[in-house]
């Protein structure tokens, strides 16, 4: 049951995170969230800006998010694997992308 609950929680947070991104003007979902993965873009950012932001988040020990490539475009890939991750955590990540 614990494993099942953890997976369910991660999927629920992922879907809620996708909805938050969908409703944030400066962000855009690239595809609909799948399982625990959200692919999204920060409108107007260059590949270097993605890398810089991701490195800053890791350096601050705030979040581990990596830039990835989708159809040749650099975007962000957020993967929810910790069932302790909350929707509020996703909100903080979104806030840091302003």
C-alpha positions in Angstrom: 0.0 0.0 0.0 2.8 2.4 0.8 4.3 2.1 -2.7 0.9 2.5 -4.3 0.2 5.6 -2.2 3.6 7.1 -3.1 3.0 6.6 -6.8 -0.5 8.0 -6.6 0.7 11.1 -4.7 3.5 11.8 -7.2 1.1 11.5 -10.1 -1.4 13.8 -8.4 1.2 16.4 -7.7 2.5 16.1 -11.2 -1.0 16.7 -12.7 -1.6 19.7 -10.3 1.8 21.1 -11.3 0.8 20.8 -14.9 -2.3 22.8 -14.2 -0.3 25.5 -12.4 2.0 25.8 -15.3 -0.9 25.9 -17.8 -2.3 28.8 -15.8 1.0 30.8 -15.5 1.4 33.4 -18.2 5.2 33.2 -18.6 5.2 29.3 -18.8 3.9 26.9 -21.3 3.3 23.1 -21.2 5.1 21.4 -24.0 3.0 18.2 -23.7 0.5 17.1 -21.1 2.1 15.7 -17.9 2.8 12.0 -18.2 3.0 9.9 -15.0 5.5 12.0 -13.0 7.0 14.1 -15.7 6.2 17.7 -16.8 7.9 19.2 -19.9 7.5 22.9 -20.1 9.1 26.1 -21.4 9.8 29.5 -19.9 8.7 31.8 -22.7 11.5 33.9 -24.2 14.4 32.0 -22.6 17.5 30.9 -24.4 19.2 27.5 -23.8 21.8 29.3 -21.6 19.1 30.9 -19.4 17.7 27.4 -18.8 21.1 26.1 -17.8 21.8 29.1 -15.6 18.5 28.8 -13.8 18.8 25.0 -13.3 22.4 25.4 -11.9 21.2 28.1 -9.5 18.4 25.9 -8.2 20.8 23.1 -7.6 23.4 25.3 -6.0 20.8 26.7 -3.6 19.6 23.1 -3.0 16.2 24.3 -3.8 15.3 21.9 -6.7 16.9 19.5 -9.0 15.5 20.3 -12.4 17.4 19.8 -15.6 17.1 21.4 -19.0 16.3 18.9 -21.7 15.6 18.9 -25.4 12.3 18.2 -27.1 12.1 18.3 -30.9 15.3 20.3 -30.9 14.2 22.9 -28.4 15.7 23.4 -25.0 13.0 23.2 -22.3 12.6 22.2 -18.7 11.9 18.7 -17.4 10.4 18.4 -13.9 10.1 14.8 -12.6 8.2 14.3 -9.3 9.7 11.2 -7.7 9.5 12.1 -4.0 6.0 11.6 -2.5 6.9 14.3 -0.1 6.9 16.9 -2.9 3.9 19.1 -2.6 1.9 21.4 -4.9 3.3 24.2 -2.8 6.8 23.1 -3.8 5.8 23.4 -7.4 4.3 26.9 -6.8 7.7 27.9 -5.4 9.5 26.6 -8.4 7.1 28.5 -10.7 7.6 31.7 -8.7 11.4 31.3 -9.1 10.9 31.4 -12.9 9.6 35.0 -13.1 
